[in-house]
Amino acid sequence: MSYSETTLAQVGVLNPVPNGNDGGIWGAGPAVDADGNVYLLTGNGTFDSKLDSSAFPSSC
């Protein structure tokens, strides 16, 4: 979760399995490339090979 430094209002949440359960972030921590992109290794959790329009597993 992330919060505003001035108001402490929640401004973001990272959910590694938005349409599933039991997944988590693995490893020693995130990696960041030269452009500022952050990469995380996820593992376990549910898997569905059918993707919706957002490229997330569908419930079909």
Residue pairs with C-beta under 8 A, 6 or more apart in sequence:
1 10
1 12
1 13
1 14
2 10
2 11
2 12
2 13
3 9
3 10
3 11
4 10
4 11
16 23
16 24
16 25
16 40
16 42
16 45
17 23
17 42
17 45
17 46
18 56
19 48
19 52
19 56
19 57
19 58
19 59
20 45
20 46
20 47
20 48
20 57
21 45
21 46
22 44
22 45
22 46
23 42
23 43
23 44
23 45
23 46
24 42
24 43
24 44
24 45
25 40
25 41
25 42
26 41
26 42
26 43
27 40
27 41
30 38
30 39
30 40
31 38
31 39
31 40
32 38
32 39
33 39
46 57
47 57
48 57
48 58
48 59
49 57
50 57
50 58
50 60
51 57
51 58
52 58
